[in-house]
Amino acid sequence: MAELVLTTNRRYPAHPAPESPPGDDADAVCPYPGLRPFLPEQHHLFFGREEMTERLLARVAGTRPGEPLVLIGNSGVGKSSLLRAGLSVAAHRAGLGPVCLVPAPGARPFRRPAEAWEQAVGRPVGEVIRDLERGRTGSGVRGGPVPGVLVVDQLEQYFTHGADEAERGRFAAALTATDGPRVVLALRADYHGDVLGDPHLAPFAERDHFVVSALNDDEIEATIVEPARYAGLEWEAGVPRILLREVNEERRGGRTGDAAALPYLAYVLQEIWLRRRGTTLTYAAYQQADGIRDAVARAADRIHDGLDEDGRQRLRALMLAMVQVADGEGRLVRRRVPREELADAQDLLRLLADAHLVVMDEDGGTQLGHDSLLHAWERLTGWIEEVRGDLLRLGRLTAAAEGWDDGVRGPSGLWRSLDLRDARELATGQTAGAAPVRQVVRDFVAASDAAERRRRRTVRAWVSVLSVLNLVAASLAGWAFYENGQAASRERALITRELAGRADRIRDRDPGTALRLSLAAYRTAEVPETRSSLYAAAITLTPVHLTPAEPHREPVLNLACRPDGKALAASHRDGRVQLWDLTDPGRPAEGGRFQVKGRPALAHHPREPLLAAQTGTELTLWNTADPELKGPDPGLMGGSRRPRGGRVIRGECHRPHGRMPRVVVRQRCCRGRRRPAARTPPAPWPPPAAA
């Protein structure tokens, strides 16, 4: 479509007229966009980048879908204008198809391209999202045109706006769709390292990238002169050279270098046009604009100085709301302020918009005209330094609040504990500097606080319940332990009573076993029954079983106990006399023995360890001082002697520490026989009185 340009016909010189105020033509269109980038419809005013536009177009045409091209350049170098007014128009003319532009990915890097693609193809956003998640872009409505190039500007917001990992992964997957458009990603050079360190975007930067270099002097002069010439304006002689020199000085020695030189120039050109005289851009207008270095700062200071104290505080809050600290390194980026946060700042927005310091989009959101404003106004820089830490924390809090708000305000994304305490301080303005806080952040903090209170009440309730249950369990355990002990005691008592009863029943026939049972019962439980059973066992005599090592079946006829109770003699029916050692009465030991003819009667000397065994034909004496001696002492009598006459020998065996049964030995008379002469002389023998 042809363009209509109104300008002065130089064949007819204008009559001298009094000086008119600057900008007297209300319908005039400024050929300089100021801090905003050139738009596609302003491509005829976009000069100085023709060669780079052609090179970029060739690179884009050489890429394939699914292989994004990363465009890298410093802040303020003109990347956005190159993509909008340069590549967008050139690609359409070259037959690459329409260009779909995503101004910035923001905190939702996958959602923003999906919404932009939905507007481009005219399909519901739900279908577009579903197709992008499957790795394809789909067609337009009713076969309509589909963009051949997808441009994502300000890719650094992928890092600065707190997108979650899942959103980043979906965004990267959508860019690699092989049946989709060619993709161009514009990135600030200071975020190139972040891209290389990101697992999703690193393959894109490693594969291919395009560097946007700074304008040279000829290109800068073209950006100054050619738009004015196209609009029918002319520069007063020498002014473009002054602007070029000031740009180079700002590049070399300015506070921000090349990052702000071109944005400052763009702002000054717009200010000079506003102060033009007719069709001439004059040096006087340049002076009134305060030059490149101070134009932005003085425009902002004029607005600030014209406000009262309350207005200045509101201006400070508004400007800080448009600033975001991207990361721990303190890098600053612009932040778009939604329309709902600007209800009380419409008067300030008009002043800032008239001074071309902020831009407003079609949704009513507002942001600074360029990142260079973050460094151009010293007053704003001071405000930022006062609350830089709060801005960093507030940025994280805002990202969390926005994610919570996008997630239908569910409880899963709420903060707690230390994070909530910091958020509460920020939301209530208790921190130094009192950085502005959005309403959604206040809602997020209030919801988090309410959830934390509910959680604490729940925790306290659970602690109380668990404490009660623990107390009940401890009581039950103690009671169970006590009952177990009582049951065990009762069981032991029953067992011991049974043992004591059994001991009492067998005591008459088996006192030894009864004693052992009584003792075991008493040791198990001291109850009256076991005590009585033990006393009864203690006073009951326990028989001792004398069992020889070699079994001897003949019955015992007589017993004789030594006076000291440490030896016992037993005579059997077959004439055998057996001596037992009773030194340990509980364990008698088998001693010596001898054999006589007949059935002997036994008797011990009342004072000496002598045993007398008398039969009808002989009398045998045995020295029992050593019970182990195997037979009578031959030297005691020189052999056996026959008694003379019949008489009864009575004797009692006394035990020093106890009593033994009395043994009575009766000797029957022997007649008609005389004792033969001794074969050997008799040994000395005690007098007969010993008998």
URURUR-V678406 format. One record per residue. RES is the residue in one letter. SS is DSSP state (h for helix, s for strand, l for the rest). OMEGA is omega in whole degrees, 0 to 359 (NA if undefined). Layout:
res=RES ss=SS omega=OMEGA
res=RES ss=SS omega=OMEGA
//
This chain:
res=M ss=l omega=181
res=A ss=l omega=181
res=E ss=l omega=180
res=L ss=l omega=181
res=V ss=l omega=177
res=L ss=l omega=180
res=T ss=l omega=184
res=T ss=l omega=175
res=N ss=l omega=188
res=R ss=l omega=177
res=R ss=l omega=180
res=Y ss=l omega=181
res=P ss=l omega=181
res=A ss=l omega=176
res=H ss=l omega=177
res=P ss=l omega=182
res=A ss=l omega=178
res=P ss=l omega=182
res=E ss=l omega=179
res=S ss=l omega=180
res=P ss=l omega=181
res=P ss=l omega=177
res=G ss=l omega=183
res=D ss=l omega=180
res=D ss=l omega=185
res=A ss=l omega=182
res=D ss=l omega=182
res=A ss=l omega=179
res=V ss=l omega=181
res=C ss=l omega=179
res=P ss=l omega=180
res=Y ss=l omega=183
res=P ss=l omega=182
res=G ss=l omega=181
res=L ss=l omega=178
res=R ss=l omega=178
res=P ss=l omega=173
res=F ss=l omega=179
res=L ss=l omega=179
res=P ss=h omega=180
res=E ss=h omega=176
res=Q ss=h omega=184
res=H ss=h omega=180
res=H ss=h omega=178
res=L ss=h omega=184
res=F ss=l omega=183
res=F ss=l omega=176
res=G ss=l omega=183
res=R ss=l omega=183
res=E ss=h omega=182
res=E ss=h omega=180
res=M ss=h omega=177
res=T ss=h omega=179
res=E ss=h omega=179
res=R ss=h omega=178
res=L ss=h omega=179
res=L ss=h omega=179
res=A ss=h omega=179
res=R ss=h omega=180
res=V ss=h omega=180
res=A ss=h omega=181
res=G ss=h omega=178
res=T ss=l omega=178
res=R ss=l omega=176
res=P ss=l omega=182
res=G ss=l omega=178
res=E ss=l omega=185
res=P ss=l omega=175
res=L ss=s omega=181
res=V ss=s omega=179
res=L ss=s omega=187
res=I ss=s omega=176
res=G ss=s omega=179
res=N ss=l omega=176
res=S ss=l omega=179
res=G ss=l omega=182
res=V ss=l omega=178
res=G ss=l omega=181
res=K ss=h omega=183
res=S ss=h omega=178
res=S ss=h omega=179
res=L ss=h omega=181
res=L ss=h omega=185
res=R ss=h omega=184
res=A ss=h omega=180
res=G ss=h omega=185
res=L ss=h omega=185
res=S ss=h omega=181
res=V ss=h omega=182
res=A ss=h omega=180
res=A ss=h omega=179
res=H ss=h omega=179
res=R ss=h omega=182
res=A ss=l omega=178
res=G ss=l omega=177
res=L ss=l omega=180
res=G ss=l omega=178
res=P ss=l omega=179
res=V ss=s omega=175
res=C ss=s omega=185
res=L ss=s omega=172
res=V ss=s omega=185
res=P ss=l omega=180
res=A ss=l omega=180
res=P ss=l omega=179
res=G ss=l omega=181
res=A ss=l omega=179
res=R ss=l omega=186
res=P ss=h omega=177
res=F ss=h omega=183
res=R ss=h omega=183
res=R ss=h omega=176
res=P ss=h omega=179
res=A ss=h omega=179
res=E ss=h omega=178
res=A ss=h omega=179
res=W ss=h omega=178
res=E ss=h omega=177
res=Q ss=h omega=182
res=A ss=h omega=185
res=V ss=h omega=177
res=G ss=l omega=179
res=R ss=l omega=178
res=P ss=l omega=184
res=V ss=h omega=178
res=G ss=h omega=178
res=E ss=h omega=180
res=V ss=h omega=180
res=I ss=h omega=180
res=R ss=h omega=179
res=D ss=h omega=180
res=L ss=h omega=178
res=E ss=h omega=178
res=R ss=l omega=176
res=G ss=l omega=176
res=R ss=l omega=183
res=T ss=l omega=179
res=G ss=l omega=183
res=S ss=l omega=178
res=G ss=l omega=180
res=V ss=h omega=178
res=R ss=h omega=177
res=G ss=h omega=180
res=G ss=l omega=183
res=P ss=l omega=178
res=V ss=l omega=180
res=P ss=l omega=178
res=G ss=l omega=181
res=V ss=s omega=175
res=L ss=s omega=181
res=V ss=s omega=176
res=V ss=s omega=181
res=D ss=l omega=178
res=Q ss=l omega=179
res=L ss=l omega=180
res=E ss=l omega=177
res=Q ss=h omega=173
res=Y ss=h omega=181
res=F ss=h omega=190
res=T ss=h omega=186
res=H ss=l omega=170
res=G ss=l omega=177
res=A ss=l omega=181
res=D ss=l omega=186
res=E ss=h omega=180
res=A ss=h omega=179
res=E ss=h omega=178
res=R ss=h omega=179
res=G ss=h omega=178
res=R ss=h omega=178
res=F ss=h omega=180
res=A ss=h omega=179
res=A ss=h omega=179
res=A ss=h omega=181
res=L ss=h omega=184
res=T ss=l omega=178
res=A ss=l omega=185
res=T ss=l omega=178
res=D ss=l omega=182
res=G ss=l omega=181
res=P ss=l omega=169
res=R ss=s omega=187
res=V ss=s omega=175
res=V ss=s omega=180
res=L ss=s omega=180
res=A ss=s omega=187
res=L ss=s omega=171
res=R ss=s omega=187
res=A ss=h omega=182
res=D ss=h omega=175
res=Y ss=h omega=180
res=H ss=h omega=178
res=G ss=h omega=178
res=D ss=h omega=179
res=V ss=h omega=180
res=L ss=h omega=179
res=G ss=l omega=180
res=D ss=l omega=183
res=P ss=l omega=182
res=H ss=l omega=185
res=L ss=l omega=183
res=A ss=h omega=179
res=P ss=h omega=180
res=F ss=h omega=182
res=A ss=h omega=180
res=E ss=h omega=185
res=R ss=h omega=186
res=D ss=l omega=174
res=H ss=s omega=182
res=F ss=s omega=185
res=V ss=s omega=175
res=V ss=s omega=182
res=S ss=l omega=180
res=A ss=l omega=178
res=L ss=l omega=172
res=N ss=l omega=185
res=D ss=h omega=181
res=D ss=h omega=181
res=E ss=h omega=177
res=I ss=h omega=179
res=E ss=h omega=178
res=A ss=h omega=178
res=T ss=h omega=179
res=I ss=h omega=191
res=V ss=h omega=191
res=E ss=h omega=177
res=P ss=h omega=178
res=A ss=h omega=179
res=R ss=h omega=180
res=Y ss=h omega=179
res=A ss=l omega=179
res=G ss=l omega=179
res=L ss=l omega=177
res=E ss=s omega=180
res=W ss=s omega=173
res=E ss=l omega=187
res=A ss=l omega=175
res=G ss=l omega=183
res=V ss=h omega=178
res=P ss=h omega=179
res=R ss=h omega=177
res=I ss=h omega=179
res=L ss=h omega=180
res=L ss=h omega=180
res=R ss=h omega=181
res=E ss=h omega=177
res=V ss=h omega=180
res=N ss=h omega=177
res=E ss=h omega=179
res=E ss=h omega=178
res=R ss=h omega=186
res=R ss=h omega=188
res=G ss=h omega=181
res=G ss=l omega=182
res=R ss=l omega=185
res=T ss=l omega=176
res=G ss=l omega=185
res=D ss=h omega=183
res=A ss=h omega=183
res=A ss=h omega=184
res=A ss=h omega=181
res=L ss=h omega=174
res=P ss=h omega=177
res=Y ss=h omega=179
res=L ss=h omega=180
res=A ss=h omega=179
res=Y ss=h omega=181
res=V ss=h omega=179
res=L ss=h omega=178
res=Q ss=h omega=179
res=E ss=h omega=178
res=I ss=h omega=180
res=W ss=h omega=179
res=L ss=h omega=182
res=R ss=l omega=182
res=R ss=l omega=174
res=R ss=s omega=183
res=G ss=l omega=180
res=T ss=l omega=184
res=T ss=s omega=175
res=L ss=s omega=194
res=T ss=l omega=175
res=Y ss=h omega=177
res=A ss=h omega=177
res=A ss=h omega=177
res=Y ss=h omega=179
res=Q ss=h omega=179
res=Q ss=h omega=178
res=A ss=l omega=176
res=D ss=l omega=175
res=G ss=h omega=185
res=I ss=h omega=190
res=R ss=h omega=189
res=D ss=h omega=185
res=A ss=h omega=183
res=V ss=h omega=183
res=A ss=h omega=182
res=R ss=h omega=176
res=A ss=h omega=179
res=A ss=h omega=179
res=D ss=h omega=179
res=R ss=h omega=178
res=I ss=h omega=181
res=H ss=h omega=183
res=D ss=h omega=180
res=G ss=l omega=182
res=L ss=l omega=173
res=D ss=l omega=185
res=E ss=h omega=179
res=D ss=h omega=179
res=G ss=h omega=178
res=R ss=h omega=177
res=Q ss=h omega=177
res=R ss=h omega=177
res=L ss=h omega=178
res=R ss=h omega=179
res=A ss=h omega=180
res=L ss=h omega=181
res=M ss=h omega=178
res=L ss=h omega=177
res=A ss=h omega=179
res=M ss=l omega=182
res=V ss=s omega=176
res=Q ss=s omega=173
res=V ss=s omega=192
res=A ss=l omega=187
res=D ss=l omega=181
res=G ss=l omega=178
res=E ss=l omega=177
res=G ss=l omega=178
res=R ss=l omega=184
res=L ss=s omega=175
res=V ss=s omega=175
res=R ss=s omega=176
res=R ss=l omega=177
res=R ss=l omega=180
res=V ss=s omega=180
res=P ss=l omega=184
res=R ss=h omega=183
res=E ss=h omega=178
res=E ss=h omega=186
res=L ss=h omega=184
res=A ss=l omega=183
res=D ss=l omega=184
res=A ss=l omega=183
res=Q ss=h omega=179
res=D ss=h omega=178
res=L ss=h omega=180
res=L ss=h omega=178
res=R ss=h omega=179
res=L ss=h omega=181
res=L ss=h omega=179
res=A ss=h omega=178
res=D ss=h omega=178
res=A ss=l omega=178
res=H ss=l omega=178
res=L ss=l omega=178
res=V ss=s omega=177
res=V ss=s omega=180
res=M ss=s omega=180
res=D ss=l omega=185
res=E ss=l omega=178
res=D ss=l omega=180
res=G ss=l omega=177
res=G ss=l omega=185
res=T ss=s omega=174
res=Q ss=s omega=178
res=L ss=s omega=183
res=G ss=l omega=181
res=H ss=l omega=178
res=D ss=l omega=181
res=S ss=l omega=178
res=L ss=h omega=179
res=L ss=h omega=181
res=H ss=h omega=187
res=A ss=h omega=185
res=W ss=l omega=183
res=E ss=h omega=180
res=R ss=h omega=177
res=L ss=h omega=178
res=T ss=h omega=177
res=G ss=h omega=177
res=W ss=h omega=181
res=I ss=h omega=181
res=E ss=h omega=179
res=E ss=h omega=187
res=V ss=l omega=183
res=R ss=h omega=179
res=G ss=h omega=178
res=D ss=h omega=179
res=L ss=h omega=178
res=L ss=h omega=179
res=R ss=h omega=179
res=L ss=h omega=177
res=G ss=h omega=177
res=R ss=h omega=179
res=L ss=h omega=180
res=T ss=h omega=178
res=A ss=h omega=178
res=A ss=h omega=179
res=A ss=h omega=178
res=E ss=h omega=176
res=G ss=h omega=176
res=W ss=h omega=180
res=D ss=h omega=178
res=D ss=h omega=180
res=G ss=l omega=177
res=V ss=l omega=173
res=R ss=l omega=177
res=G ss=l omega=183
res=P ss=h omega=187
res=S ss=h omega=184
res=G ss=h omega=182
res=L ss=l omega=181
res=W ss=l omega=179
res=R ss=l omega=173
res=S ss=h omega=186
res=L ss=h omega=178
res=D ss=h omega=181
res=L ss=h omega=179
res=R ss=h omega=177
res=D ss=h omega=180
res=A ss=h omega=180
res=R ss=h omega=178
res=E ss=h omega=179
res=L ss=h omega=184
res=A ss=h omega=181
res=T ss=l omega=178
res=G ss=l omega=181
res=Q ss=l omega=180
res=T ss=l omega=181
res=A ss=l omega=178
res=G ss=l omega=177
res=A ss=l omega=177
res=A ss=l omega=182
res=P ss=l omega=184
res=V ss=l omega=179
res=R ss=l omega=180
res=Q ss=h omega=180
res=V ss=h omega=177
res=V ss=h omega=178
res=R ss=h omega=178
res=D ss=h omega=180
res=F ss=h omega=180
res=V ss=h omega=179
res=A ss=h omega=178
res=A ss=h omega=178
res=S ss=h omega=179
res=D ss=h omega=179
res=A ss=h omega=178
res=A ss=h omega=179
res=E ss=h omega=178
res=R ss=h omega=177
res=R ss=h omega=180
res=R ss=h omega=180
res=R ss=h omega=177
res=R ss=h omega=179
res=T ss=h omega=180
res=V ss=h omega=179
res=R ss=h omega=179
res=A ss=h omega=179
res=W ss=h omega=179
res=V ss=h omega=179
res=S ss=h omega=180
res=V ss=h omega=180
res=L ss=h omega=178
res=S ss=h omega=178
res=V ss=h omega=179
res=L ss=h omega=178
res=N ss=h omega=178
res=L ss=h omega=179
res=V ss=h omega=180
res=A ss=h omega=179
res=A ss=h omega=178
res=S ss=h omega=179
res=L ss=h omega=179
res=A ss=h omega=177
res=G ss=h omega=178
res=W ss=h omega=179
res=A ss=h omega=178
res=F ss=h omega=179
res=Y ss=h omega=180
res=E ss=h omega=177
res=N ss=h omega=177
res=G ss=h omega=179
res=Q ss=h omega=179
res=A ss=h omega=178
res=A ss=h omega=179
res=S ss=h omega=179
res=R ss=h omega=179
res=E ss=h omega=178
res=R ss=h omega=180
res=A ss=h omega=179
res=L ss=h omega=180
res=I ss=h omega=181
res=T ss=h omega=177
res=R ss=h omega=178
res=E ss=h omega=178
res=L ss=h omega=180
res=A ss=h omega=178
res=G ss=h omega=178
res=R ss=h omega=178
res=A ss=h omega=179
res=D ss=h omega=183
res=R ss=h omega=184
res=I ss=h omega=186
res=R ss=l omega=183
res=D ss=l omega=183
res=R ss=l omega=180
res=D ss=l omega=183
res=P ss=h omega=182
res=G ss=h omega=177
res=T ss=h omega=178
res=A ss=h omega=178
res=L ss=h omega=180
res=R ss=h omega=177
res=L ss=h omega=180
res=S ss=h omega=179
res=L ss=h omega=178
res=A ss=h omega=179
res=A ss=h omega=180
res=Y ss=h omega=178
res=R ss=h omega=179
res=T ss=h omega=180
res=A ss=l omega=179
res=E ss=l omega=177
res=V ss=l omega=181
res=P ss=h omega=182
res=E ss=h omega=181
res=T ss=h omega=179
res=R ss=h omega=179
res=S ss=h omega=180
res=S ss=h omega=180
res=L ss=h omega=177
res=Y ss=h omega=179
res=A ss=h omega=179
res=A ss=h omega=182
res=A ss=h omega=182
res=I ss=l omega=178
res=T ss=l omega=179
res=L ss=l omega=182
res=T ss=l omega=180
res=P ss=l omega=178
res=V ss=l omega=181
res=H ss=l omega=178
res=L ss=l omega=183
res=T ss=l omega=180
res=P ss=l omega=180
res=A ss=l omega=176
res=E ss=l omega=184
res=P ss=l omega=179
res=H ss=l omega=191
res=R ss=l omega=183
res=E ss=l omega=182
res=P ss=l omega=178
res=V ss=s omega=182
res=L ss=s omega=185
res=N ss=s omega=176
res=L ss=s omega=176
res=A ss=s omega=183
res=C ss=s omega=178
res=R ss=l omega=185
res=P ss=l omega=180
res=D ss=l omega=177
res=G ss=l omega=184
res=K ss=l omega=178
res=A ss=s omega=180
res=L ss=s omega=179
res=A ss=s omega=180
res=A ss=s omega=178
res=S ss=s omega=182
res=H ss=s omega=184
res=R ss=l omega=182
res=D ss=l omega=178
res=G ss=l omega=180
res=R ss=s omega=176
res=V ss=s omega=184
res=Q ss=s omega=178
res=L ss=s omega=179
res=W ss=s omega=179
res=D ss=s omega=181
res=L ss=l omega=177
res=T ss=l omega=171
res=D ss=l omega=187
res=P ss=h omega=180
res=G ss=h omega=181
res=R ss=h omega=180
res=P ss=l omega=180
res=A ss=s omega=180
res=E ss=s omega=180
res=G ss=s omega=181
res=G ss=s omega=178
res=R ss=s omega=175
res=F ss=s omega=186
res=Q ss=s omega=175
res=V ss=l omega=179
res=K ss=l omega=181
res=G ss=l omega=182
res=R ss=l omega=190
res=P ss=l omega=167
res=A ss=s omega=187
res=L ss=s omega=174
res=A ss=s omega=177
res=H ss=s omega=173
res=H ss=l omega=185
res=P ss=l omega=182
res=R ss=l omega=183
res=E ss=l omega=179
res=P ss=l omega=180
res=L ss=s omega=178
res=L ss=s omega=178
res=A ss=s omega=177
res=A ss=s omega=186
res=Q ss=s omega=174
res=T ss=l omega=179
res=G ss=l omega=186
res=T ss=l omega=186
res=E ss=l omega=177
res=L ss=s omega=182
res=T ss=s omega=176
res=L ss=s omega=185
res=W ss=s omega=176
res=N ss=s omega=184
res=T ss=l omega=177
res=A ss=l omega=175
res=D ss=l omega=183
res=P ss=l omega=182
res=E ss=l omega=181
res=L ss=l omega=188
res=K ss=l omega=175
res=G ss=l omega=182
res=P ss=l omega=181
res=D ss=l omega=183
res=P ss=h omega=181
res=G ss=h omega=184
res=L ss=h omega=180
res=M ss=h omega=184
res=G ss=l omega=180
res=G ss=l omega=181
res=S ss=l omega=179
res=R ss=s omega=178
res=R ss=l omega=181
res=P ss=l omega=177
res=R ss=l omega=177
res=G ss=l omega=179
res=G ss=l omega=176
res=R ss=l omega=181
res=V ss=l omega=178
res=I ss=s omega=179
res=R ss=s omega=178
res=G ss=s omega=177
res=E ss=l omega=178
res=C ss=l omega=180
res=H ss=s omega=179
res=R ss=s omega=187
res=P ss=l omega=186
res=H ss=l omega=179
res=G ss=s omega=181
res=R ss=s omega=173
res=M ss=l omega=178
res=P ss=l omega=181
res=R ss=l omega=181
res=V ss=s omega=177
res=V ss=s omega=181
res=V ss=s omega=178
res=R ss=l omega=180
res=Q ss=l omega=179
res=R ss=l omega=181
res=C ss=l omega=178
res=C ss=l omega=186
res=R ss=l omega=168
res=G ss=l omega=182
res=R ss=l omega=178
res=R ss=l omega=181
res=R ss=l omega=178
res=P ss=l omega=181
res=A ss=l omega=180
res=A ss=l omega=181
res=R ss=l omega=181
res=T ss=l omega=180
res=P ss=l omega=179
res=P ss=l omega=179
res=A ss=l omega=177
res=P ss=l omega=187
res=W ss=l omega=179
res=P ss=l omega=182
res=P ss=l omega=182
res=P ss=h omega=180
res=A ss=h omega=180
res=A ss=h omega=178
res=A ss=l omega=NA
//
